[in-house]
Amino acid sequence: MGLFGKTPEKPPKELVNEWSLKIRKEMRVIDRQIRDIQREEEKVKRSIKDAAKKGQKDVCVILAKELIRSRKAVSKLYASKAHMNSVLMGMKNQLAVLRVAGSLQKSTEVMKAMQSLVKIPEIQATMRELSKEMMKGPWVKHLVKSQMLFQSQKPWEQLLLLTRRKTLKQCSRGWLPCVAKEEMYSLPFFCNGMFYLQNAKLNMCKYFM
């Protein structure tokens, strides 16, 4: 308890470490769920083989549908883990920014990943609580202007901007602290750019290597 009954804020590094521990704990929960589902899948596969030997086509169809549903569930769980890794990497990058900016910035990449995780029933409560914690304390309540502009652009405009940033960074030999690597190569921007490349058949993939 600090002066006037006010609890002093924890250092950003300590906060990030606490959040990271909570996220890793939930990741282990998801890993257990994946293993449980996969064990059930093996049982279903054996049941399908037995039903096929007996000529029970209807049973095979029902079990096959169940197998498809379980695989979709596993895919969603893996996607959740990917979002969690995005949050962990985002917080790690924010700590790096802290050394330059002096405060943690509210990263759109981190908050988007958190919003996706809040929708998952198995980890909903923990992620909602963690999301609320991230929205206060040292997290700055404004977004980086350039990042907001990037989000509003069309895929082909994003692609051109990524190209310019990569070229500029190469020419400056890394002396561009204002252009964060995670911003240039983040998954949403990468996917948007690659989607446009595929449809427009542009031979510019080298800029994403």
N, C-alpha and C positions, 0 to 999 in steps of 0.2 A: 504494500500500500504506500503510495507516494504522498506528497504534500496535498492538503485539503481533501484527503480521502480518495484521491485519484490514482488508480493503478498505472504505473508507467508502462509504456508500450515496450514489447519485446524487440530486440534487435531483428532486422529483416532476415539475417542469416538463420537465426534461431527459429523464426516463424516458418521459413521455407523448409528447414529440417523437420519440424513437427508435421507440416502438411505432407511432406514426402513420405514420412513414416506411415501416416494414415492411408495414403494412396497405395503404398506397397502392401499394406495389410489387406486392403480390398482386392488387390491384384492376386494375392494368394488365395483369397476366397473364390475368385473367378477360376483360378487354376484348378481348385478342387472340384468345382462344378463341371468344368470341362472334362476332367478325368472320370467323374461319375457318369456323365452322359456317354462318354466313349465306351465305358464298361458295359453300359446298357445296350449300346449299339452292337457290340460283339455278341451279346445274347440274342438280339433281334436277328443278326446275320445267321447265327446257327439255327434259329427257328425257321428262317426262310428256307435254308437248305433242307431241313427236315420236312417242311411242308411241300417243297418241290419234289422230293423223293416220293412222297405219298400222293403226288398229283393234286394237291389242294391249291388250285390256282387262286381261288378267292382269298384264302388265308395269306398267300404270297403277296397279293396286291395290297391287302390291309397292312401287312408288316412292312412292305416297301414304302408305303406312305408314311408310316411311323418313322422309318429310317430317314426319310427326306426331312421330316420335321425336326428330328434331333440334330441333323447336320446343319440345318438353318440356325438352330439355337446355338450350336457351337460357333458358327460363323459370327453371330451377333456378339457372343462373349469375346471372341478374338478381336472384334472391332472395338469393344469396350476397353480391352487391354491396350489397344493402339491409342485410343483417346487418353488413357491414363499416362502412357508414355509421353504423349504430346504435352500433357500438363507438367510432367516432371522435367522434360527438356525445356519447356517454356520458363519454368521457375528458375532453372539453372542459368538460362540465358539472362533472365532478369537480374540475377545476382551479379553477373558480369557487367550489366549496364549500370548497376548500383555504384560500381567503382568510379564510373565516369559522371553519371547524372546526379549522384548523391541521394537518390530515392528510388523506390521500386515503382515502375510504371505498370498500369493495368493493361496487360497484353491482350489483344483481341483473340489471338490464337489460344491462349490459356483459357480465357473465359468461354469461348465457343466450345472447346473440348469439355469444360465443366458442365455447360448447359446440356450437352449430349449425355453425359454420365448421370445427371440428375434424373433423366427419364427412365433409367434402368431400375426396375423394381428391386433387384437383389442388393443393390448398393445405394439406393435412392436416399435413404436417411443420412448416411455418412457424407455423401457427395453434396447434398443440399446444405448441410451444416458447414462443410468445408468451403463451399462456394460463398456462403455468407461471411465467413471469416476473411476470405480473400478480398471481399468488396470493401472492407474497412481497414483500419490500421494504416500501414505505410503505403498501401496501394493508391496511387494517384487517381483522382476521380475524372481525369480527362484522357482522351485517346490521342495518340500521335496523329497529327494532321495528315502527314503523308500516307499513313496506313489507312486512314479513312478514305482518302482519295483513291488509293489502290483498290479498296473493296468496291467502290462505286463504278469502276471501269469495266468495260466489256473484256471478254477473254483475249481478243486480239490486241487490245490496248495493254492489258496486263503483260502479255508476251513481249511486246515491244519494250515496255518498261523494265522487265526482267533482263532483257538483252542489254539495254543501256546500262543498267546497274552493274551487271557482270563485267561488261567491257570497261566501264569506268573504274571498277574496283581493281581489275587486272592492271590497268594503266597506272593507277595510283599506288600499286604495290601494297595494298592493304591498309593504306592510311586514310580510311573513310569510316570512322567510328559511328557516323550517323546512319550508315547503311548496314543494318544487322543482317548477318548471314541467314538466320532463321526466317527473317522476313522475305528474303529473296527466294529461298528454296522451301518454304513451308508447303505442306501437303495440299491444302486447298488451291493455292496459286499454281502449284505444279500440275495438279489434275486439270485445272481450267486451261492452262497453256497447252498441255498435251492433247486435250480434247479438241481444241481448235486446230492444232497441227494435224491431227488425224483427219479431220473433216476438210481442211483446206489443202491438205497434202503438201505442206511446206517442208522443205528440207532444212529445218533449223534445229534439229534435235541436239546438236552439239552444244547449244547454250544451256542445256539442262544436265549435261554430263558432270 
